[in-house]
């Protein structure tokens, strides 16, 4: 046999590398064609109807299957947690405030992960991508959704009619903090580890105007609000706490857990008249409805399982909560 020159060997190596790359791209296209619909609505036609149709086609509902609008909406919400109008508004905000282009398919995959909270292997089977690609896609788009918080959740959005705002904390279940085991993570609601988030909503518009957390679930609501214990100097309290960000002319409404902070939070008193008691009860009921809608997303209802350490776990829980 004749020996090939070094240039011939190098040429063959380049050809093999090129064929491998081409084969990889073809496999990727095959996987996409198995699960992802060929038609993706162009940006100029994105509206409630096209997003509804595209979302249903992503999860395998054929176009020829006729059903009523109510059933279509049920199917859509069962996979994505919100209606198409909310996703249209999200896409509009992301286009306006983020320079990075949006891949609609990837965005829907991330929203579906928040709602269904599948493992990487389950996502690979559903969407037709590899586990690593699914993981990277979800991390990217969930972070991009969370980045909208500074524009969408702010006291600047308070209605001019609102003088009282309900405040409360919600516990989010998570797996054990093995790096820092402590009773401070114990939640009496779940009889297990959890973290707490503080939420304020506007009763006039229904929008959330404040989210803070996470903190260990065993924290007292007033300590959370102040950012420190009452017997400590105010200079040692966290400046990021709600106590220092309540707008002037606004009073918070909370349950009896906030009774030790009457200068910032009003609780229901026996001396209040019937109308005031009903108003405060409706505000607190509205807050519980908000928490129920959070828990409609399995990423916040089931035990959160991500994070390589305490700080990483807390950061990932924060990202998921604020994205929802």
C-alpha positions in Angstrom: 0.0 0.0 0.0 1.2 3.5 -0.8 1.6 5.9 2.0 -0.6 9.0 1.8 1.0 12.4 2.1 0.3 14.6 5.1 -1.8 17.0 3.0 -4.0 14.1 1.8 -4.5 13.0 5.4 -5.4 16.5 6.5 -7.9 16.8 3.6 -9.6 13.6 4.6 -9.8 14.8 8.2 -11.5 18.0 7.1 -14.0 16.0 5.0 -14.8 13.7 7.9 -15.3 16.7 10.2 -17.5 18.4 7.6 -19.6 15.2 7.2 -20.0 14.8 11.0 -21.2 18.4 11.3 -23.7 18.0 8.4 -25.0 14.7 9.9 -25.5 16.4 13.3 -27.5 19.2 11.6 -29.6 16.7 9.7 -30.3 14.8 13.0 -31.3 18.0 14.6 -33.8 18.8 11.8 -35.2 15.3 12.0 -35.8 15.7 15.7 -37.4 19.0 15.2 -39.7 17.7 12.5 -40.9 15.0 14.8 -42.3 17.4 17.4 -42.2 21.0 16.3 -44.8 22.3 13.9 -43.5 23.4 10.5 -45.5 26.7 10.7 -44.4 29.4 13.1 -46.4 32.6 13.0 -44.4 35.6 11.8 -44.0 38.5 14.1 -46.5 40.6 12.2 -49.3 38.1 12.8 -48.8 37.4 16.5 -52.2 37.8 18.3 -54.4 35.8 20.6 -55.7 33.5 17.9 -52.3 32.6 16.3 -50.7 32.1 19.7 -53.5 29.8 20.8 -53.2 27.8 17.6 -49.4 27.6 17.7 -49.4 26.5 21.4 -51.9 23.7 20.8 -50.0 22.5 17.8 -46.8 22.4 19.8 -48.3 20.0 22.4 -49.8 17.7 19.7 -53.4 18.9 19.2 -54.1 18.5 15.5 -55.7 21.3 13.6 -58.4 19.1 12.2 -59.7 18.2 15.7 -62.6 20.5 16.1 -63.7 21.6 19.6 -65.2 24.6 21.3 -63.3 27.7 22.3 -63.7 26.8 26.0 -62.1 23.4 25.5 -59.3 24.9 23.5 -58.6 27.3 26.3 -58.6 24.5 28.9 -56.1 22.5 26.9 -53.9 25.5 26.3 -53.9 26.5 30.0 -53.2 22.9 31.1 -49.9 23.1 29.3 -48.9 26.7 29.7 -50.6 27.9 32.8 -51.9 31.2 31.3 -54.1 32.2 28.4 -52.8 33.3 25.0 -53.4 37.0 25.7 -50.9 36.9 28.6 -48.3 35.3 26.3 -49.0 37.9 23.6 -48.4 40.7 26.1 -45.2 38.9 27.3 -43.9 38.7 23.7 -44.7 42.3 23.1 -42.8 43.4 26.3 -39.8 41.2 25.5 -39.5 42.6 21.9 -39.8 46.2 23.3 -37.4 45.8 26.2 -34.9 43.1 25.1 -32.6 43.3 22.1 -32.1 39.6 21.8 -34.5 37.9 19.2 -37.3 35.6 20.4 -37.6 32.0 19.4 -41.3 31.3 19.9 -40.8 27.5 20.2 -38.2 28.0 22.9 -40.3 30.5 24.7 -43.2 28.0 24.8 -40.9 25.2 26.0 -39.8 27.4 28.9 -43.4 28.4 29.9 -44.5 24.7 29.7 -41.6 23.8 32.0 -42.8 26.3 34.6 -46.3 24.9 34.3 -45.7 21.1 34.1 -42.2 21.0 35.7 -40.9 18.0 33.7 -37.5 16.5 34.1 -34.9 16.8 31.3 -35.7 13.3 30.1 -39.4 14.0 29.9 -38.8 17.2 28.0 -36.5 15.5 25.5 -39.3 13.0 24.8 -42.0 15.7 24.5 -40.1 18.3 22.4 -37.7 16.1 20.4 -34.5 17.9 21.6 -31.6 16.5 23.6 -31.6 16.8 27.4 -28.8 19.4 27.4 -30.5 21.5 24.8 -33.7 21.5 26.7 -31.9 22.4 29.9 -30.0 25.3 28.3 -33.2 26.6 26.6 -35.2 26.6 29.8 -32.4 28.3 31.7 -32.1 31.0 29.1 -35.8 31.8 28.5 -36.9 31.6 32.2 -34.1 34.1 33.0 -35.3 36.3 30.2 -38.9 36.2 31.5 -37.7 37.0 35.0 -35.8 40.0 33.7 -39.1 41.6 32.9 -39.8 42.0 36.7 -38.2 45.4 37.1 -40.6 46.8 34.5 -43.7 44.9 35.3 -43.6 44.6 39.1 -43.1 48.0 40.7 -44.8 50.4 43.0 -44.8 52.8 40.1 -47.8 50.8 38.7 -50.0 51.5 41.7 -53.4 52.9 40.8 -54.1 56.5 41.9 -57.2 55.2 43.7 -55.3 52.7 45.9 -54.6 53.8 49.5 -54.4 50.3 51.0 -52.4 47.4 49.6 -52.6 43.8 50.9 -49.3 42.2 51.9 -48.6 38.5 52.9 -45.9 35.9 52.6 -46.2 32.6 50.7 -44.1 29.4 51.3 -42.6 27.5 48.4 -41.7 23.9 49.0 -38.2 22.7 48.1 -35.9 19.8 48.7 -33.6 19.6 51.7 -30.8 22.2 52.0 -28.1 19.5 52.5 -25.2 22.0 52.6 -26.8 24.1 55.4 -29.2 21.9 57.3 -31.1 24.0 59.8 -34.5 24.3 61.5 -34.9 27.8 59.9 -36.0 26.1 56.6 -38.9 24.3 58.3 -42.3 25.3 57.1 -45.3 24.6 59.4 -47.5 24.6 56.3 -45.7 21.7 54.6 -44.0 20.1 57.7 -40.8 20.2 55.6 -38.2 22.5 54.0 -39.4 25.6 52.2 -38.6 29.2 51.5 -40.8 32.3 51.9 -41.6 35.2 49.5 -43.2 38.5 50.4 -45.8 39.8 47.9 -47.8 43.0 47.7 -50.7 43.5 45.2 -52.8 46.4 44.0 -56.5 45.7 44.8 -57.7 48.1 42.2 -55.7 46.7 39.2 -54.9 43.2 40.4 -51.3 43.7 39.5 -48.4 42.6 41.8 -46.3 45.7 42.8 -43.7 44.1 45.1 -41.9 40.7 45.4 -39.1 40.1 47.9 -37.3 36.9 48.8 -36.5 34.2 49.2 -35.9 33.9 52.9 -36.0 30.8 55.2 -39.6 29.7 55.8 -39.3 30.0 59.5 -38.8 33.8 59.4 -41.4 36.0 61.1 -43.6 38.1 58.7 -42.7 41.3 60.5 -39.0 40.5 60.5 -39.3 39.9 56.8 -41.0 43.2 56.3 -38.5 45.2 58.4 -35.4 43.3 57.2 -34.3 42.8 60.8 -35.5 42.3 64.3 -37.3 45.0 66.2 -34.9 45.1 69.1 -32.0 45.8 66.8 -31.1 49.3 65.6 -32.9 50.4 62.4 -29.5 51.0 60.8 -28.8 47.3 60.8 -32.0 46.4 59.0 -31.7 45.4 55.3 -32.3 48.4 53.1 -33.8 46.1 50.5 -36.7 45.3 52.8 -40.3 46.4 52.1 -40.2 48.7 55.2 -38.0 51.2 53.3 -39.9 51.1 50.0 -43.5 51.6 50.9 -44.7 54.7 49.0 -45.9 57.7 51.0 -49.6 57.9 51.4 -50.0 54.2 51.2 -50.8 51.8 54.1 -50.4 48.0 53.9 -53.1 45.6 55.0 -52.1 42.3 56.6 -53.2 39.5 58.9 -52.5 39.3 62.6 -48.9 38.3 62.0 -48.2 42.0 61.2 -49.7 43.4 64.4 -46.3 44.4 65.8 -45.7 46.9 63.0 -48.7 49.2 63.2 -46.9 52.1 61.6 -46.7 50.3 58.3 -49.4 47.6 58.3 -53.0 47.8 59.3 -54.6 44.7 60.7 -58.3 44.1 61.3 -59.5 45.5 64.6 -62.6 44.9 66.6 -63.2 48.7 66.6 -63.4 48.8 62.8 -66.8 49.1 61.3 -68.4 46.4 59.2 -67.5 48.0 55.8 -63.9 48.3 56.8 -63.7 44.7 58.0 -65.3 43.5 54.7 -62.9 45.5 52.6 -59.8 44.2 54.5 -61.2 40.6 54.2 -61.6 41.0 50.5 -58.1 42.3 50.1 -56.6 39.4 52.1 -58.8 37.0 50.1 -57.4 38.5 46.9 -53.9 37.9 48.2 -54.7 34.2 48.7 -56.1 34.0 45.2 -52.8 35.4 43.9 -50.9 32.7 45.8 -53.2 30.0 44.5 -52.4 31.1 40.9 -48.7 30.9 41.7 -49.2 27.3 42.9 -51.0 26.4 39.6 -47.5 26.2 38.2 -46.0 22.9 39.4 -42.5 24.5 39.6 -43.8 26.3 42.7 -46.2 23.6 43.9 -43.9 20.6 43.9 -40.6 20.4 45.9 -38.1 22.5 44.0 -35.3 20.2 43.1 -32.6 22.3 41.4 -29.4 23.9 42.7 -26.0 22.6 43.6 -25.7 24.4 46.9 -27.7 26.7 49.2 -26.9 29.9 47.3 -27.4 28.4 43.9 -30.7 26.8 45.0 -32.0 30.1 46.4 -31.1 31.9 43.2 -32.9 29.3 41.0 -36.0 29.4 43.2 -36.0 33.2 43.0 -35.7 33.1 39.2 -38.6 30.6 38.8 -40.8 32.5 41.3 -40.3 35.9 39.6 -40.7 34.4 36.2 -44.1 33.0 37.1 
